[in-house]
């Protein structure tokens, strides 16, 4: 990054920051000067407007007062003594980009890596900090991770983290001023700050996008353009999958008192056929139709890849190991991270993902169904409602209505599905709860997805005759939902 470009960014950020404080001081000063004129020259002081002006000026001045940046670590602090292979990569890329090492490197619970200047007052007295997501390490190869780290050092190289505290703190101050004025019911006074805030965001986010492109190009030069491109795609895929993985796979296991290998599970989840296709479709959409926004901090994926495609090609290592191997003992690192985010792992029982069906889900289904055993004994599986209207009547007329929560229909659907899955398990059907796949029960040549099946039935997608045929196949047509 040229010194002229860095100087231009610094000057623009400084001018925008000065502009905001000038606006705030001008409005606060104008309010107080109006009060002064009224007190000094008017024979009659209007109490309410005077109090309003003094109060509003005080709110503005309090809102723009600089705050000390109190950095909260995102996870456990990593040390070179414990993780020499990881730090060897970081140290090598620091040297290649001619940058100092971060003062602190943290493991974080996100599909991301980042650098910042944290602590101090508006950047003064701050220190270099790097965050590395454990899910990220399990989602990219070592060469791709090198490209990601080179990209992050590119932000140091370009002076982005030096500009960051100005921009970040000014954004915080603008929105804090707006929120305080609205809460103080000085609503019309917030409008100039709202206008300036949107202008500030548009301009500074365009600076951020330029910083990302520059960091991409530096990383491509050092770690290889193809590696950087593959890293961007891999990170995009994993980032898109992680929320669903956490909510649908991890949380239910944790909630039942078990602790699976979370980082390694993400890789398995993404390799499932259905998830892999969804992620491929998502990336394809981003590469063909993905659009940016003036308030985005990063350029669209396709724009970033288009720039990198024009750089000299490199040959990535197809057999490279995952970056998580740089941690050595992945389980220990994960333990430290989970403790740091206050997950009580000492109270959780370790379990492998392949055992969750028999040890977690089947007992949970039985327990939920047993809570409503009396009501379920009055129904056969063949009686299961064939549409939402019938489901509603069942909820109203049966004892289940009094036993369920506020969202009766959704809860009833879940209870019926648990009852079906539990009965099939009790009858010897084998459960497959593989990551990224719908729960499937198999007996010989027959296979059903109980939760998908119940959902389709109660939403009117399976007619009465077809439903009775399915129930007969499962051997449940005339059997009650609770034994």
ABEGO torsion letter per residue (X at the ends): XBAAAAAAAAAAAAAAAAAAAAAAAAAAAAAAAAAAAAAAABABBBAAAAAAAAAAAAAAAAAABBBBBBBBBABBBBBAAABAAAAAAAAAAAAAAGBBBBABBBBBBBBBBBBBBBEEBGGBGBBBBBBBBAAAAAABBAAAAAAAAAAAAAAAAAGAAAAAAAAAAAAAAAAAAAAAAAAAGBAAAAAAAAAAAAAAAAAAAAAAAAAAAAAAAAAAAAAEAAAAAAAAAAAAAAAAAAAAAAAAAAAAAAAAGBBBBAAAAAAAAAABAAAAAAAAAAAAAAAAABBBBAABABBBAAAAAAAAAABBBBBBBAABBBAAAAAGBAAAAAAAAAAAAGBBAAABBBBBAAAAAAAAAAAAAAAAAAAAAAAAAABBAAABBABAAAAAAAAAABAAAAABBABAAAAAAAAAAAAAAAAAAAAGBBBBABBGBBBBBBBEABBBBAAAAAAAAAAGABBAAAAAAAAAAAGAAABBABX
